Amino acid sequence: MTKTYNIDVDCASCAMKMEDAAKKTTGVKDAIVNFMALKMKIEFEEGADDKKVIQEVRKNCKKVERDAEVYV
């Protein structure tokens, strides 16, 4: 399953940090951040609970970029 989320991030470098953090989250198969569109596309692993996983993605993104936000 793939879902797209709105994000708030200040720079392209920070967006890349968010993408890397999302990719390292358990339950995420792949993640792509489009800085210009302020969107994050998450492909979840088979059987993953997308609601729980996206909360972990948000936490992990906050660890690498405190001001960043992923809107659920």
C-alpha positions in Angstrom: 0.0 0.0 0.0 1.2 3.5 -0.9 0.0 6.7 0.7 1.0 10.4 0.2 1.3 12.8 3.0 1.7 16.6 3.2 4.9 17.8 4.9 6.3 21.0 6.1 10.1 21.4 5.8 12.3 24.4 5.2 15.0 23.2 2.8 15.9 20.5 0.4 18.7 19.2 2.6 16.2 18.7 5.4 13.8 17.0 3.1 16.5 14.5 2.2 17.1 13.8 5.9 13.4 13.2 6.3 13.4 10.8 3.4 16.3 8.9 4.8 14.7 8.7 8.3 11.4 7.5 6.8 13.2 4.8 4.8 14.8 3.5 7.9 11.5 3.1 9.8 10.3 -0.4 10.4 7.3 -1.1 8.2 8.3 1.3 5.4 9.3 -0.4 2.1 10.2 2.9 0.4 9.8 6.6 0.9 10.2 9.6 -1.5 10.1 13.2 -0.5 9.2 15.9 -3.1 10.5 19.1 -1.6 9.0 21.4 -4.2 5.5 19.9 -3.8 6.0 19.4 0.0 4.8 15.8 -0.2 6.1 12.5 1.1 5.1 9.3 -0.6 5.3 6.2 1.7 5.2 2.6 0.4 4.3 0.4 3.4 5.6 -3.2 3.8 3.0 -6.0 3.3 0.8 -6.3 6.4 2.2 -3.2 8.1 -0.3 -1.1 10.1 0.0 2.2 8.2 -1.4 4.3 11.0 1.2 3.0 13.5 4.0 3.1 11.0 3.4 6.7 10.0 3.5 7.8 13.6 7.0 6.2 13.8 7.9 8.0 10.6 6.8 11.3 12.2 9.0 10.6 15.3 12.0 9.6 13.2 11.7 12.7 11.0 11.5 14.9 14.1 14.7 13.4 15.4 16.7 14.5 12.3 14.8 17.8 11.6 13.1 19.2 14.7 11.0 21.7 12.7 9.8 19.3 10.1 6.2 18.0 10.1 4.4 15.1 8.4 0.6 15.7 8.3 -1.5 12.7 8.8 
